[in-house]
Amino acid sequence: MSPLVELAEKILANAKKVDAYTNTDKSQPIPAEVQQARVDLLDASHELKKAVVEPESWLNQLYYGYTDIVALRAVYTLKLPHHVPLEGDISYEEVAKASNVNEQALRRLFYYAITINLFTETRPNHVAHSATSRHLVNVPGAFDALGMKLEELVPASQKSIEALQRWPQATEPTETGYNIAHGTDLPFYRALAQQPERARRFGNGMRYFTDRDNCDLSHLVAAFPWQEHDKPDFTVVDVGGGQGGVSMRLASDTKNMHFIVQDLEGTVKHGEEVLPAELKGRVEFMTHDFFSPQKVFADVYFFRWILHNWSDKYCVDILRSLIPALKSGARVLLYEYEREDAPETKLSRKDANYLDMVMLSCWNGAIRTESDWNRLFAATDARLVLKGITRPPGSAMSLIEAVWTAEKVADP
């Protein structure tokens, strides 16, 4: 069987599995085998496209990829999804009047958007929602996520190579494409904090991305044997843990272990205010800057989505700050996206590469590989050793586990 036919057979087999599910009761969670069939179907379809499309045509798609941004900017800036009724349709003329844009130009923008699965034309001169454009209206944060990408991240990415040329050995969070694009000497989050509406949009957009099934905390629960360590004298320090959402979830899934959430003063104060009464005594909050020496002796130091925002230089500083409190066998758990050590061509694994480009453009951070983590731990201290990396089925994130191998608490 030729490779092309083999791909087509794989597509057909997985399409049958997905199609069989479409005729079942949707009130139940999607079975894992159906989710996997969807992933395999998309990956095989992508491989088939690469095998069939000629180099000239493939390059042509890349050459004109920027035109997607033109249509997406129209969708966001003109708030087009909000002008189209959730059910039924509306004339281009009516949308043009509502958005104060020339009808002919608006129609062209809609026609392009339809080619990328945003909207559909149900009858001549009228536009209606596709499932994708309706999602932008119905799902909280989706529209803000689009704006966040277009207004914050796209300009930064367009200046990322200029930043690399200006600062060839850049490790600072102020030497990025974001700083050039937005004309600021401040790091990303500090610059954003000066613009309340932009900060609001960014927060909503991030919540949208992290509320997906593949980011659900159930995957973190599955990635580590929390139940085996569920004892009253077992302590987890949630470093940079925000308002304690992760610790609260883990505390709810266990009965005895103790959690200390560390973050900046205003953040932990709010965490204390929203802590459920039944978790008081097992979850507590502490003001702490993760660049400062750690003062709490614990069994686990947990970092969720922290280190990807920092260059290696600062990651080493963050990890070294733990050393004064580390005892033999103490674990450092990092919950992060992870890239492969070799180029990854599967469409289903491209998210990590998307995010890696964002980290480069906005923070001089990185989505790291196993080799990167080994190098980072070695640079921190030879006694901090990578034990393993776990990515549960269906999870976007991996749990990176390192162990402190010294026989006693380290000297500061």
C-alpha positions as CSV (number, residue, x, y, z in Angstrom):
1,M,0.0,0.0,0.0
2,S,1.4,3.4,-0.9
3,P,1.9,6.1,1.8
4,L,-0.8,8.2,0.3
5,V,-3.4,5.4,0.3
6,E,-2.3,4.4,3.8
7,L,-3.0,7.9,5.0
8,A,-6.4,7.9,3.3
9,E,-7.2,4.6,5.0
10,K,-6.3,6.0,8.4
11,I,-8.4,9.0,7.8
12,L,-11.4,6.8,6.8
13,A,-11.0,4.6,9.8
14,N,-10.9,7.5,12.3
15,A,-13.7,9.3,10.5
16,K,-15.9,6.3,11.0
17,K,-15.2,6.4,14.8
18,V,-16.0,10.1,15.0
19,D,-19.0,9.8,12.9
20,A,-20.4,6.9,15.0
21,Y,-20.2,9.2,18.0
22,T,-22.1,12.0,16.4
23,N,-25.2,9.8,16.5
24,T,-25.0,9.1,20.2
25,D,-26.1,10.9,23.4
26,K,-24.1,14.2,23.6
27,S,-25.0,14.8,27.3
28,Q,-22.2,12.5,28.3
29,P,-18.5,13.4,28.3
30,I,-16.8,12.5,25.0
31,P,-15.1,9.1,25.3
32,A,-11.3,9.1,25.4
33,E,-11.2,6.9,22.3
34,V,-13.3,9.3,20.3
35,Q,-11.2,12.2,21.4
36,Q,-8.1,10.3,20.2
37,A,-9.8,9.4,17.0
38,R,-10.4,13.2,16.4
39,V,-6.7,13.9,17.1
40,D,-5.6,11.1,14.8
41,L,-8.0,12.2,12.1
42,L,-6.7,15.8,12.1
43,D,-3.1,14.7,12.2
44,A,-3.5,12.3,9.3
45,S,-5.5,14.9,7.3
46,H,-2.6,17.4,7.8
47,E,-0.1,14.8,6.6
48,L,-2.3,14.0,3.6
49,K,-2.4,17.7,2.7
50,K,1.4,18.0,2.9
51,A,1.8,15.0,0.7
52,V,-0.6,16.2,-2.0
53,V,0.0,20.0,-2.2
54,E,2.9,20.9,-4.6
55,P,5.7,23.1,-3.1
56,E,4.6,26.1,-5.2
57,S,1.1,25.9,-3.9
58,W,2.3,25.4,-0.3
59,L,4.5,28.4,-0.5
60,N,1.7,30.4,-2.0
61,Q,-0.4,29.7,1.1
62,L,2.5,30.8,3.3
63,Y,3.1,33.9,1.3
64,Y,-0.5,35.1,1.7
65,G,-1.0,33.9,5.3
66,Y,-0.8,37.5,6.5
67,T,-4.1,38.2,4.8
68,D,-5.9,36.1,7.5
69,I,-4.9,38.9,9.9
70,V,-6.6,41.5,7.7
71,A,-9.9,39.6,8.0
72,L,-9.4,38.8,11.7
73,R,-8.8,42.5,12.4
74,A,-12.0,43.4,10.7
75,V,-13.9,40.7,12.7
76,Y,-12.5,42.1,16.0
77,T,-12.3,45.9,15.4
78,L,-15.7,46.1,13.7
79,K,-17.2,43.5,16.2
80,L,-18.7,41.7,13.2
81,P,-19.8,38.6,15.2
82,H,-22.0,40.8,17.4
83,H,-23.8,42.3,14.4
84,V,-24.8,38.9,13.1
85,P,-27.8,37.3,14.9
86,L,-27.1,34.0,16.6
87,E,-30.0,32.5,14.7
88,G,-31.0,33.4,11.2
89,D,-29.1,35.9,9.0
90,I,-28.7,39.6,8.2
91,S,-27.9,41.5,5.0
92,Y,-24.5,42.9,4.3
93,E,-26.1,46.3,3.9
94,E,-27.5,46.2,7.5
95,V,-24.1,45.2,8.9
96,A,-22.4,47.9,6.9
97,K,-24.7,50.5,8.3
98,A,-24.3,49.2,11.9
99,S,-20.5,49.2,11.6
100,N,-20.2,52.4,9.5
101,V,-18.1,50.7,6.8
102,N,-18.4,50.8,3.0
103,E,-20.7,47.9,2.1
104,Q,-18.6,46.6,-0.8
105,A,-15.4,46.6,1.3
106,L,-17.3,44.9,4.1
107,R,-18.7,42.2,1.8
108,R,-15.2,41.4,0.6
109,L,-14.0,41.1,4.2
110,F,-16.9,38.8,5.0
111,Y,-16.1,36.7,1.9
112,Y,-12.6,36.2,3.0
113,A,-13.6,35.4,6.6
114,I,-15.9,32.7,5.2
115,T,-12.9,31.0,3.6
116,I,-11.4,30.6,7.1
117,N,-14.6,29.2,8.5
118,L,-15.8,32.4,10.1
119,F,-19.5,33.0,9.1
120,T,-21.4,31.5,6.2
121,E,-23.7,32.8,3.4
122,T,-27.1,31.1,3.6
123,R,-28.7,33.1,0.8
124,P,-27.5,35.8,-1.6
125,N,-26.6,39.1,0.0
126,H,-27.0,37.8,3.6
127,V,-24.5,36.5,6.2
128,A,-25.0,34.1,9.1
129,H,-22.9,32.6,11.8
130,S,-20.8,29.5,11.3
131,A,-20.2,27.4,14.4
132,T,-16.8,29.1,14.8
133,S,-18.0,32.7,14.6
134,R,-20.9,31.9,16.9
135,H,-18.3,30.6,19.4
136,L,-16.8,34.1,19.5
137,V,-20.1,35.4,20.8
138,N,-21.3,32.5,23.0
139,V,-18.2,31.4,24.8
140,P,-16.9,33.8,27.5
141,G,-13.5,35.2,26.7
142,A,-13.3,34.0,23.1
143,F,-13.7,37.4,21.6
144,D,-11.2,39.0,24.1
145,A,-8.8,36.2,23.3
146,L,-8.9,37.2,19.6
147,G,-8.3,40.8,20.6
148,M,-5.5,39.9,22.8
149,K,-3.8,38.0,20.0
150,L,-4.3,40.8,17.4
151,E,-3.5,43.8,19.6
152,E,-0.8,42.5,21.9
153,L,0.9,39.4,20.5
154,V,0.8,39.9,16.7
155,P,2.6,43.3,16.8
156,A,5.2,41.8,19.2
157,S,5.8,38.8,16.8
158,Q,6.3,41.1,13.9
159,K,9.1,42.8,15.8
160,S,10.7,39.7,17.3
161,I,13.5,39.3,14.7
162,E,14.3,43.1,15.0
163,A,14.6,42.4,18.8
164,L,17.0,39.5,18.2
165,Q,19.1,41.6,16.0
166,R,19.2,44.5,18.5
167,W,19.8,42.3,21.5
168,P,21.6,39.1,20.1
169,Q,22.2,37.6,23.6
170,A,19.0,38.9,25.2
171,T,17.9,37.4,28.5
172,E,16.0,40.4,29.8
173,P,12.2,40.6,29.7
174,T,12.6,44.2,28.4
175,E,14.6,43.2,25.3
176,T,11.7,41.7,23.2
177,G,9.6,42.3,20.2
178,Y,6.9,43.4,22.6
179,N,9.0,46.2,23.9
180,I,9.8,47.5,20.4
181,A,6.2,47.1,19.0
182,H,4.6,48.8,22.0
183,G,7.3,51.4,22.6
184,T,7.8,50.5,26.3
185,D,10.9,49.8,28.5
186,L,8.7,47.9,30.9
187,P,8.3,44.1,31.1
188,F,5.1,42.7,29.6
189,Y,2.9,42.5,32.7
190,R,4.0,45.9,34.1
191,A,3.3,47.6,30.8
192,L,-0.1,45.9,30.6
193,A,-1.0,47.0,34.1
194,Q,-0.8,50.6,33.1
195,Q,-3.7,50.1,30.6
196,P,-6.7,48.7,32.5
197,E,-8.8,47.8,29.5
198,R,-5.9,46.0,27.8
199,A,-5.2,44.2,31.1
200,R,-8.9,43.2,31.4
201,R,-8.9,41.8,27.8
202,F,-5.6,39.9,28.4
203,G,-7.0,38.4,31.6
204,N,-10.2,37.3,30.0
205,G,-8.3,35.9,27.0
206,M,-6.0,33.9,29.2
207,R,-8.9,32.4,31.2
208,Y,-10.5,31.4,27.9
209,F,-7.4,29.4,26.9
210,T,-6.9,27.8,30.2
211,D,-10.6,26.8,30.7
212,R,-10.3,24.2,27.9
213,D,-10.6,20.5,28.7
214,N,-6.9,19.8,27.9
215,C,-6.0,22.3,30.6
216,D,-8.3,21.0,33.2
217,L,-6.8,20.4,36.6
218,S,-7.9,16.8,36.5
219,H,-4.8,16.2,34.4
220,L,-2.6,17.5,37.1
221,V,-4.3,15.3,39.6
222,A,-3.6,12.3,37.3
223,A,0.0,13.3,36.7
224,F,1.3,12.7,40.3
225,P,0.5,10.2,43.0
226,W,-1.0,12.7,45.4
227,Q,-2.9,10.1,47.3
228,E,0.2,8.1,48.1
229,H,1.6,11.2,49.9
230,D,-1.7,12.3,51.6
231,K,-0.4,12.6,55.1
232,P,-0.7,15.4,57.7
233,D,3.0,16.0,57.7
234,F,3.3,16.3,53.9
235,T,3.6,19.9,52.8
236,V,3.2,21.4,49.3
237,V,4.4,24.9,48.6
238,D,2.5,26.4,45.7
239,V,5.1,29.0,44.5
240,G,3.6,31.9,42.6
241,G,0.2,30.1,43.2
242,G,-1.9,33.2,42.7
243,Q,-5.2,33.1,44.5
244,G,-4.7,29.4,45.3
245,G,-7.0,27.8,42.7
246,V,-4.6,24.8,42.2
247,S,-4.0,24.2,45.8
248,M,-7.7,24.4,46.6
249,R,-8.4,21.7,43.9
250,L,-5.6,19.4,45.2
251,A,-6.8,19.9,48.8
252,S,-10.3,19.0,47.7
253,D,-9.0,15.8,46.2
254,T,-7.0,14.8,49.3
255,K,-7.7,14.7,53.0
256,N,-4.6,15.4,55.0
257,M,-1.7,17.1,53.1
258,H,-1.0,20.7,53.8
259,F,-0.7,23.5,51.2
260,I,1.0,26.9,51.4
261,V,0.3,29.3,48.5
262,Q,3.0,31.9,48.0
263,D,2.5,35.0,45.9
264,L,2.7,38.8,46.2
265,E,0.8,40.6,48.9
266,G,-2.4,41.8,47.1
267,T,-2.8,38.4,45.4
268,V,-2.6,36.3,48.6
269,K,-4.9,38.7,50.4
270,H,-7.6,38.0,47.8
271,G,-6.9,34.3,48.0
272,E,-7.5,34.3,51.8
273,E,-10.8,36.0,51.2
274,V,-12.1,33.4,48.7
275,L,-10.7,30.3,50.5
276,P,-13.6,27.9,51.3
277,A,-14.2,27.4,55.0
278,E,-13.8,23.6,54.7
279,L,-10.2,24.1,53.4
280,K,-9.0,26.5,56.2
281,G,-6.3,24.8,58.2
282,R,-5.1,22.8,55.2
283,V,-4.5,25.7,52.7
284,E,-2.8,28.8,53.9
285,F,-1.3,31.9,52.2
286,M,2.0,33.6,52.5
287,T,3.5,36.7,50.9
288,H,6.6,35.7,49.0
289,D,8.6,36.8,45.9
290,F,9.9,33.7,44.2
291,F,13.3,35.4,43.6
292,S,13.8,35.6,47.4
293,P,15.3,32.8,49.4
294,Q,12.7,30.2,50.3
295,K,12.0,29.9,54.0
296,V,9.5,27.1,54.1
297,F,10.8,23.5,54.5
298,A,8.5,21.3,52.4
299,D,8.2,18.0,50.5
300,V,7.1,19.6,47.2
301,Y,7.7,23.0,45.7
302,F,5.1,23.4,42.9
303,F,5.3,25.9,40.0
304,R,2.4,26.1,37.6
305,W,3.0,28.1,34.4
306,I,5.8,30.2,35.9
307,L,9.1,29.3,34.3
308,H,8.0,29.6,30.6
309,N,7.7,33.4,31.1
310,W,11.4,33.6,32.0
311,S,14.8,33.2,30.3
312,D,17.2,30.5,31.5
313,K,19.1,33.2,33.5
314,Y,16.0,34.0,35.6
315,C,14.8,30.4,35.8
316,V,18.1,29.5,37.5
317,D,17.7,32.3,39.9
318,I,14.1,31.2,40.8
319,L,15.2,27.6,41.3
320,R,18.3,28.5,43.3
321,S,16.1,30.5,45.6
322,L,14.7,27.2,46.8
323,I,18.0,25.7,47.9
324,P,18.2,27.1,51.5
325,A,15.0,25.1,52.3
326,L,15.6,21.9,50.3
327,K,15.9,18.6,52.2
328,S,17.0,15.3,50.7
329,G,14.2,13.9,48.6
330,A,12.3,17.2,48.2
331,R,10.6,17.5,44.9
332,V,10.3,20.4,42.5
333,L,7.3,20.0,40.3
334,L,6.8,22.2,37.2
335,Y,3.5,22.1,35.4
336,E,4.3,23.5,31.9
337,Y,3.8,23.0,28.2
338,E,6.7,20.9,26.7
339,R,8.2,20.7,23.3
340,E,9.9,17.7,21.8
341,D,13.7,17.6,21.4
342,A,13.3,17.1,17.7
343,P,11.0,19.0,15.3
344,E,7.4,18.0,15.8
345,T,5.3,17.9,12.6
346,K,2.0,16.6,14.1
347,L,-0.7,19.3,13.9
348,S,-2.0,18.2,17.3
349,R,1.3,19.1,18.9
350,K,1.7,22.5,17.3
351,D,0.3,24.4,20.2
352,A,3.6,24.1,22.1
353,N,5.4,25.7,19.1
354,Y,2.9,28.4,18.9
355,L,3.5,29.3,22.5
356,D,7.2,29.1,22.2
357,M,7.1,31.8,19.5
358,V,4.9,33.9,21.9
359,M,7.4,33.4,24.7
360,L,10.3,34.5,22.5
361,S,8.4,37.6,21.2
362,C,7.1,38.9,24.5
363,W,9.2,37.6,27.5
364,N,12.4,36.1,26.2
365,G,11.0,33.0,27.8
366,A,10.6,29.5,26.3
367,I,8.6,26.4,26.0
368,R,11.3,23.9,26.9
369,T,12.3,20.4,25.9
370,E,13.5,17.6,28.2
371,S,17.1,18.5,27.2
372,D,16.4,22.1,28.2
373,W,15.1,21.0,31.6
374,N,18.1,18.8,32.2
375,R,20.4,21.7,31.3
376,L,18.4,24.1,33.5
377,F,18.6,21.9,36.5
378,A,22.3,21.3,36.0
379,A,22.9,25.0,35.8
380,T,20.9,25.5,39.0
381,D,22.8,22.8,41.1
382,A,24.1,19.4,40.3
383,R,22.1,18.0,43.3
384,L,18.8,18.9,41.6
385,V,18.1,16.0,39.2
386,L,15.3,15.5,36.7
387,K,13.4,12.4,37.7
388,G,10.8,12.3,34.9
389,I,8.2,14.1,32.7
390,T,4.6,13.0,32.6
391,R,1.9,14.1,30.2
392,P,-1.4,12.4,31.0
393,P,-3.6,11.4,28.0
394,G,-5.7,14.4,26.8
395,S,-3.5,16.9,28.6
396,A,-1.9,19.9,27.0
397,M,0.6,20.2,29.9
398,S,3.3,18.0,31.3
399,L,4.5,17.6,34.9
400,I,8.3,17.9,35.1
401,E,9.6,16.3,38.3
402,A,13.0,17.0,39.8
403,V,14.4,15.7,43.0
404,W,16.9,17.3,45.5
405,T,19.5,14.5,46.0
406,A,21.6,16.0,48.9
407,E,21.7,14.3,52.2
408,K,20.8,17.4,54.3
409,V,19.3,20.8,54.0
410,A,21.6,22.8,51.7
411,D,23.6,25.8,52.9
412,P,22.2,29.1,51.7
